[in-house]
Amino acid sequence: MEPAPARPAGAVQGLGLWLRDRQALLSWLQGGMVVLYALVLLLPVLLPEGGVARIAQFLIWGLWAPGVLLSVLLFGRLWCGALCPEGALTALASRHGRGRAIPRWMRWPGWPFASFAVVTVYGQMISVWHFPLPALLLLGGSTSAAVLVGLLYGREKRVWCRYLCPVNGLFGLLARLAPLRFAVDAAAWDSCPPERARGQRFICEPMVPVRTMDSASPCHMCGRCAGFRDAVRLEARLPGVEVVRGGGATGWDSLLVIVGMIGLGTVAFYWNLGPWHSALRQTLAQGLTGIGWLWPLETAAPWWLLTGPPGSEPGRVVDVAALLGVLAGMTAGLSLMVALPLALATRLLGPWEGRRFHHLAQGLIPLAAAGLILGAGRFTVKLLRDAGWDTTAAPLGLALLALGAGWSAVLITLSVRRHATGTARGWLATGAALLALPPPLATWALLVRIG
Ligand code: SF4
């Protein structure tokens, strides 16, 4: 019997098929990105300070950081599948590696949060945004680890991206908001005649169980599975609909949204603008002097442990402790201000259920994303000003915040409605949950005003 003809593809579906058939082009693009990445990391270190270093700094922090965040919101993780140099290198290494089994420790579900937190904090410790050598250490170290993992584990897979990449969790959360995703029709998959399936093969490098994939979170949008068994297709959807549906959100996701993206993600841009760091340093110094323990005050911290912002004094060991303390304290404070209203809303909706709390926490992703883009964008503006451009981005920043907050408010309201058992209780819970928005919103608005 002749296999039934495939359904004609719509424009979006056709885009997915187009992507599937352009894998050679994607390989060339990734090769180009690897070369560019190596140049912007190495040239500023090798050449004397000047124009090249500034251009490289602008490309990495002024353009790449906010640009990639925006791209994930718009196109899902297309950046990972089509352009990321680190992903391309780990995949390449994996093709020639040992193909060992993935160890259990690597499958720990807390890595997306833990690696994001460690890299964010360490980035602050060494002022990664300001100097080329710290940037090379952090980004180059991450890429070296990705290549090593590729050489050791998996075969033609992106084990690093799937489990350890510091932005894997962040991008996975942002992709839930994206208006594009690869959708799978499991029934069509199962009923596809063997004659049609024969000869169709693809390798999903980030190891997504494609048949059961119901989230855009793990998918790198590489397009390889498009059209497989007439069941996989690129489709458009309402932005954020996956968050409202809420399936599969976990405690680690909530930790990454509240403590990672909102807490640390805000504090990382904010901690040195107030008196908190010097006050804590002063307190620590007095305490240490009081007990006669002077070495933390006298011993210089090596640059790879602490590099202050441009123009600051060389750091001492006590400065490292003060920085870690202020980051931890401020992050905990902001995270609590966000988590408590959500916890109250969860309880108002019935007996305590962690699953419900995690569902509501996902509604904060748009505001958290706006904050991160704004933080990275501040650096873009600073670099443009340093280059002599008279730039002000305050109105754009406030508009971005308003958009993020509004989007979060809608998602939270719709999410609460999926749990509300009675109207009054539902509205009360909505009001409580929306109280999670003002603390980060006010912090970011203040940051925009400071400029
Ligand atoms: S599920 Fe895998 S193969 Fe399919 S588009 Fe996503 S990353 Fe590529």
Residues whose N, C-alpha, C, O or C-beta is under 5 A from the ligand:
A	BS01	SF4	F182 I203 C204 V208 V210 C219 H220 M221 C222 G223 R224 C225
